[in-house]
Amino acid sequence: MSDFGFPVLYALGLWWFSTGVVLYLDNLPGRTYRWTLLGGTVVMAVAIFGLIASSQSMTHLSTYTAFSCGVVIWGVLEMSYFTGFATGPRRAPCPPGCSKWRRFGLAILTSLYHELAIITTALFLALITWNEPNQTGTWTFVVLWLMRWSAKLNLFLGVPNLNEDWLPEHLRYLKTYMVKRPMNLLFPVSVTVATVIAVLIVLEAMVLEMAGAPAVGLVLIATLLSLAILEHWFLVLPLPDDALWAWALPPHQDEVGSSQQSPSEGGRL
């Protein structure tokens, strides 16, 4: 297990830094968004090329490359949402008095284009890495996607910490689709299932420890999944998670101690 220390630290560092970069760019003035998206498009193209190349071999370098590319591709897609480039056909608050199912349908419309872009990207990544020995990048993207959907459902059903203050001004209407409540029935299921899967991945990595790169890939994915589980707990526990990315936030938000929503549950990766 001593050989797994660096993969854990690498996944943790990339998660923290990439989340900070997305938060920083999303909090810049709106006039910078077109340059952000242009740069993001170039970065995504490079990341896709890197994922294709790295998927063809199972070495330590290719495993870290594939993992990094999966995170970068996800980060660019999230950035496209929070800059308002790819959201959905509905960009208005939830009407008062909506039933839960009506609110759910309208909530889907607020991010429909973005969700379709994610599904298309996931299918594309699966296609270009099909039958390749290194699936780390594709599974990295899939884990981020599934855990983001879990977080969004929990925000919809109700959690104590909505963190709506961190939503960009042009997306503030999204908070009307969220519910603040002590707990919902999905939350314990979400964290329990994700935790069991993370443990199973770690156990498999321990079996493959002598195999080298395959085990490293599993550890990277398990660490990312564990961080997503931690982000779920941030939704219900009174923890100052915004302090983790104080360096990426505008000074005026940091000073008033506001809590922002980040890219996977609104802002975290």
N, C-alpha and C positions, 0 to 999 in steps of 0.2 A: 504493500500500500504506500510505501514511502515514495515510489515513483509517480504517484498520482498528485503529489503536492503542486507541481508546476502547472499541470492542466487545470486544477481547481483555481489557482491564483490567476492564470491567464483568462479563464472564463469570467471570473469575478471582475478583473480589471477591464476587460473589453466591455462587459455589461455596464459597468459604472461610467467609463469614459464615453462610450457611444451614446448612452442615455443623456449624458451631460451635453454632448455636441448637439443632439437633436433639440434638447430644451433651449440651448443658447440660440440656435438658429430660428426656432419658432418664436422666440421672444424679441427678435430684431424687428425694426419697423417694417410695415407691410411693403414698402417700396423695394425692400431687399429680396422679397420672396422669389421674384423671377430669376434672380441670379442664383439664389439657393437651389431652385428647381433645376436650373441649367447645370449647375455643378453637380447636383444629385444625379441627374441623368447620366453624366459622364462617369461618375463614381459607380453607379449601378451597372453600366455597361462593362466596366473593368472588372467588377465583382462577379458578374455572370461569366465572363471569360475565365476568370480565376477559378470559379467553381467547376466549370466544364473541364479545365485542364487538371485540376487537383482530383477530380472524381475518378480519373483513369489509373491512379496508383494509390496504394495504401502504405504510405510512409509517414513518419512523424511530421515532416514538413507539409506534405499534402493534406494531412488531417487538420493541422492548425490552419492551413490556408482555406480549406473548405469550410471549416467552422466560422472563420472570420468573414468569409464571403457571404455565408448565410445570414449572419448578423447584419452586415452592411446592407444587403438587399432588403432585409426587413426594415431597417432604419430609414432607408430612402422612401419606402412605401409609406411608412408612418409619417414622415416629414411631409409627403405630398398631401396627406389628410389634414394635418394641423396647420398647414399654410393655406388650406381652403382650395387647393387645386383639384383634388379628387375626393369629393364628399358624397353627395347624393342629390336626388331631385327635390328633396324637401329641405329647406333652410329656414325653418320657422319654429317657434316654440310649440310645445304640445298644447292643444286646446284644453281649457279647464273642463273637468268632469268626465274625462275620457275613461272608458273601461280599460282594464289591464290589457286585454287582447288588442284593443284599438290603439292603445299607447305603444304596444310592442310593434304593431305593423307600421305605425308612423316612425318609430325609432329606427327600424330597418331602412326606411326610405331616406333617413338623414345621412346614412353612410353606404348606400347601396352601390354606388360606383366604386367606392374604395374596396368594399368587400368583393366585388366582382374582379377587381384588379388583383387582389390577393389570391383568390381562387385560381385565376388564370396563371398567375406567377407560380403558384404551388404545382399546378399541373405541368407547366413548362419545365420547372426544375426536376420534377419526377421523370419527365420524358427524356430530358437531355442526360440524366444520370442513370437511366434504366439499364440494369445488368452491369453497371460499372462497379468496381470493387469498393470504392469509397463513397458511401452514402451520407457522410457526416453533415455536409452542407445542406442537403435536402431535409434531413431530419431536424436540423437546427431550425430551419424555417418553419417546418410543420409544428414543432413544439411551441415556438413563439406565437404562431397563429392560433393553435388550440387554446393555449393559456390566456391569450388576449380575449378570445370569445368567452371563456369562462369568467374572466374578470368583468367583461361587459354585461353578461347576464346577471352577475351578482350586483352590479351597480343598478341595473334595471329593477331587480327584485327588492333591493334595499339593503344598505349597509350603513354603519355609523359615519364613516369617513368618505364622503363623496369627493372631496378635494376639488370641488367645482371652481374654486377661486383661481386655479391655474389654467383654466381654459382660456385660449386667446379670445379677444373681444368678439371677433367675427364668428366664434363658435359658442358663445355664452348661452345660446338657446338650447344647447344640448342638456343643460342641467335640469330643464323642465321634464326630461324623460327619465330622470333618476329619482330614486326614493331614499329618504333617510330613515332608517329603522335599525333597531339593535341587532337584528340577525334575520337571515332568510334560510329556508330549508335546503337550498342548493349549496350554500357555503360549506358546511361540513362535508358534504359529498364531494365537492370540488377538491378541497385540500386533502381529503383522505385518499381518493383515487389517485391524485397526482403524486402524493407521498409514497403510496404503494408502488407506483410505476417507477419512481425515482430509486427506491430501494432495490427493486428488481434489476434495474439497469446497473446499479453499483455492484450488485452480486454477480451479474454477468461479467462485468469488467474485472472483478477479482478472479473469476475463473480464467479469463483471457489475459491475465496480467503478464504472463511470459510471452504473449503473442505480440506485445509492443503496440504498434499503431492502432489496431482495432480497439484495444482496451482504452487507449488515450481518447479516441473518438467517443466512446461510451461515457467516459468520465466528463468530458467537455459538455456533452448533452445533458447528463445527469445534474451537473452543476448549474447549467442554465435553467433546467426545470426546477431545481431547488430554489433558485433566486426568484422564479416566477411564483412559487408557492409562498415565499417570503413576502412578495408584493401583495398577494392575496391577504395575508395577515395584516399588512399595513392598512387594509380597508376596514378592519374591525378593532384593531388595538390602538391605543393612544400613543403612538410612537412618532417622534419627530423625523420622519423619513425625508422631509424636504432639506434637512441639513446635509444629507449626502451629496446634494448637487447645488449647494449654495454658490459655488464658484461659477455655475452656469446661468444663474438667475440674475435679472436686473437688480441693481442696488435697492431701488425703491420697494420691490417686492420682498427682498430679503430683510429690509429694515422693519417692515410692518409685520413680518413673520407670517405672511400668508402662505397657504398650502396650495401648491399647484398640482394638477393632474398630469401625469407623465405618460410616455408613449405606449405602454402595453395595456394599462387600464386607463388610457387617456393620455399618457405621456411617457411612462417607463417602457423600456424595451422588454 
